[in-house]
Amino acid sequence: MTTDRKHIVIWLSITAFMVFAMAVIGAITRLTESGLSMVEWRPLIGALPPINEEEWLRVFALYKESPEFAQQHSWMALGDFKKIFFWEWFHRLWGRTIGLVYALPLLYFWIRKMIPAGFHARLFFLFILGGGQGVMGWYMVQSGLIDVPSVSHYRLAAHLFLAVILFTGLVWTALDLKMGQTKWTWDNFCLKRHGLVSLGFLFTTIIWGAFVAGLDGGMVYNTWPMMGGEWIPTEVGANNTLHSDPVVVQFFHRWIAMLSGLVIFAYALRVKSWALSGMIFLQIGLGISTLLTQVWIPLAALHQAGALILLTLLLKSMHSRFEKSE
């Protein structure tokens, strides 16, 4: 690997880690009910927190006009508001920092002609995708500032899924630069197909995990493996909406997660990846523990982190099974 490639791989790895941290910070922001504390979007000057009492009173006054304050947090004083404001501000600051960490080196590598042939368009697309992720984040927040003090779980899922796609693109591109760019051939087609199916199951599980978070589905039926003494709760039979009823969404998430675990575990056995195998059991254990503790924030954040660690191990294993074009 050339020195230029090594530098780019390090840059992409740092950015991927920051996206990983962003997902965990986002989970904490959601779980602490901090996401609607900042009711204005100022992409440039908004990076600075309130620096004096007058500014704190101004942003608190804006929050008092939101439906969340009127319906849920009318008891809050300024000191209470500052606690929830921190996580949303930090979440947005971290997102802005990711943008700078990605954009400035990209410009440098581009001007110095350090980017290998065939990677320019992909790296630029990842830049656009990162910007779109920021816009989607604000679009998500807006849904909770109108009438109902809760963001749309569809927009929340889209926000998280864009982050997962961005993370996937960063990791796969770094692997391409380090190990050689992949190409599709029909060799080992069954194994490759198994990897792609595993990836699809994992993506689906993550999306329904976002639905669970957006609907507070983790707060209902905090038992395992049965739900309220039943394998299939009454609500599932009465309402088959897989994406909008909290009970049904939790039911689907917990069992699609188990099915995903089986599919990925079978793949891990085929490729003899013991790290991937072990991470499956750890992630399932974190999910069950999060449910049994009624979504204890540290466990829930670890569960979010576990999903991306599992994704990283799966991507690394899949990449090594593809033929290299260079």
N, C-alpha and C positions, 0 to 999 in steps of 0.2 A: 504494500500500500504506500503510495507516494505521500510526501509531507503535506501537500495541499489536501489530499483526500483525508488524511488523518485529522487535520484541523477542522474540516467540514463535518466529519463524523463526531468529533468532540462537541462542536457547536450544536448539531442536531440532537445529540444525546442530552445536553444541558437543557435545550428547549423542551424536549420530550419529558424530562424530569419535572420541569416547571409546569407543564400541562398536567402531569400526574398530580403534583401538589395542588394545582388549581382545582382539580376535581374534588380533592379532599377538603380544601377550604370551602368550596361551594357546598359540599354536604354539611359542613358545620354551620355555614350561613343559613342553610335551609332549616336545620334541626334546632337552631337557636331562635328561629323566627325573626331573623335579622334582615331578610331579603328585601323587605318593603320599607326599610327605615330611611333610605335615600330616595326621595320622590322626584328628584331632578337629575338630568343627565347632562353633565358638562365634561365632554371628553378631554379637554385640555386643562383648564384650571381646576376641574373637579378632582384632580389627583391629590390636591392638598386638603387635609382635614381642616375643620374650623380651627382657627388659631387664636381666637379671642372670645370672650363671653357674648359679645354682640352677634358674632357669626353663629355661635351655637344656638342662641335664641332664635335667629332667623331660620335655620334649618329645622329646628324643633317646631316652630310655628307652621312651617310647610307640612311637616309630618302630622300635626294636629288636624290638618284639613283632609287627611287621607281616611278612607273607610276603615283601615286597620285600627287606627287610633280611636275612632268613634265607636267601633263595635267590639274591640278586644282590649285595647291598651289605654283606655281613658284614665286609668289610675296612675299612669306613668308621670314621674317628675323628670326634670332634665337629667339628673344623674342616671336614672334607669334608661333613658333614651340613649345616652352616650354608650352604654354597654352594647346595645344591639346595633347601634350605628357603626361601631368599630368593625364588626365582621363584614358588613356589606362594603364599607369603605376599603378594607384590606383586600377583599375579594376583587373589587374593581381595580385597585392599585396593582395587585399581582397580575391581573390581565393586561394592564397597560405595560407593565414591566416585561411580560412575555413578548409583547409586540415590539418593544425596543430591542430586546435580546435577539429576536429573530431578524428584524428588518435591517438593523445597522450592519451586522456581519454579512448579511446577504448582499447588501449594497457594496460592501468592501470586496467580497469574493467575486462579485460580478464585474466590478471595475478592474480588478487585478487579473481577470480572466483565469481564476483559479477553479472555476466550476467545470467538472468534466463534461464532455459532450453528452447530450441526451438527458441532462438533469436540470437544465435551465427552466423549462416549462413546468416541471414538477415542483421545483422549489418556489417558483412564483405562484403556482396554484395553492400551495400550502400557506403562503402569505395571504392570499385572498381569502382562503378558508378561515384563517385566524381572525381576520377583520370581520368576516361574516359572523363568526362566533360571538364577537363583542356586540354586534348589532342585535343578534338573536337574544342575547342576555337582557338588553334593554327592552326589547319587544316582549320578553317574558315578564319583566317587572311591570310593564305598563298594564298587563292584564289584571294585576291586583290592585290597581290604583283607581279603578272606576267605581264599581258598586260593591263587589264581593272582595273582602280582604284576603284573597288567596290567589296566587298565580295560577294560570291555566296549566294543568298537568300535561297537556299536549305540548305546550311551549317549553315546559320544564324538560320533558323528554327529548324534544328537539335540541334544546340547549346542551344537554348532556351528550346526546348522540353525536352532535357536531364535534364536541370535545373529544369523544372516543375516536371518531374518524380522523381528526387532526392528529391525535396521538398515534394512531395506527400508521398514518402516512409518514410521520416523523421517524418512527421506529423502523418501518420497512425500508425507507430511503437510506437511513443510516446503515442498515444491514446490507443493502445493495452496494453502497460505497465501500464498505469494509470487506464484505465477503465475495462481491461480484454481483453484477446485475442479473436478476433472474429472467428466465424466459420459459414459456409454456411448451412442453412436449408431452407426448402421450405415454412416456415411460412412467411406470409406477402410478398410473392413472387412478387406480383404486385408492391408494394411500393419499394421494393429493386430494381426491374427492372427499375422503374422510376428513382431512384437515379443513377443507372449505366448509363442509357441513358442520363441523365442530365450531368454526368461527361464526357461522350463521346462528347456531343455537346460543352461543355466548352473547352475540349482539342482541338477540331477542330477549334474553334474560335481563340484560342491562336495561333495555328499553322498558320492560315491565317493572323493573326495580324503580325506575324514575316515575312510572305511573303510581306505584305504591307510595313513594315519597310525596308526590304531588297531591295525592288524595288522603294522606295520613293513614294509609291502609295498614301500616305497621302497628297501629294502636288498637286494632280490632283482632279478636281471637289470638291472644298471646299464649298459645299452647302449641305443642308439637308432639306427635305428627298430626293428631286430630285437631279439628277446629270446633270448639264448643262441644266436645264429646261426639262429634260426627266426622266421618271421613269426607263427606261432601255436605257442607252447611246448607241450610234451607235456602239462603239467599242465592246460591248458585243455581238451584233449580228454578227459582222464581224469576231470576234476572240473568240472562246469559250474555250480558254486555261485558266483554272481556277487558274493556279499556276505560270504563267510567264508573263502575260500582266498586267501592273500596274493598268489600269482602271478596268479590269475584276476582278483582285484580290481585289481591294477596294470594288467593287460592291458586290462580294461574301462575303467579310468579314463583311460589314455593315448589310447584310440581314441574314447571318448565326448567327450574334450576336443577332439580334432581335428575331430570332427563338429560339436560345439558351435561351434568356431571358424569353421567354414565357414558354418553357419547364421547366426551373429551377424555375420560379415563381409558376407554377402549383404544382411542387413538394414541394416548400416552404409552400404553402397554405395547402397541405395535411398533412405536419408534424408540421404545426403551428410555423414555424421559422420566426419570424418577422425580425430578424437581416438579415437573408438570403434574405428575400423579399426586404428589404430596400436597401441592397447592390446591388441588380440587377439594380434598378433604378439609383443608384448613378454611377455605372460602365457604364451604357448606356449613362448617361448624360456626363460623362467624355470623353467617346469615341466621342460623337457628338461635344462636345466643342473643343476637340483636332483637329477634322477635320475642324471646322469653323474657328479656329485661325491659320490654316495652320501649324499645328503641333508645337504649342508653347511648348517649352521644359518642363517647370514645369507641364503643364497639361498632356503632353504625359507620363512623368515619373509617375505621379499619376495614369494615366490609366493603366500603367504596374503594379503598385502596387495593384491597384484595382482588377486586374485579379487574383492575388495570394490571396488576402483577400477573394474574392468570393470563390475561390477554397478551402480555409481553412474552411470557414463556411459550404460549401457543404460536405466536408469530415467529419467534426465533426457531422453533422446531420446524414449522412449515417452510420457512425460508431455506433451511438447510436441505430440504427434500426437493427443491426446485433446481433444475439445471441452470448453470451460469453461462451467460453469453460472452463473458470476458475472463 
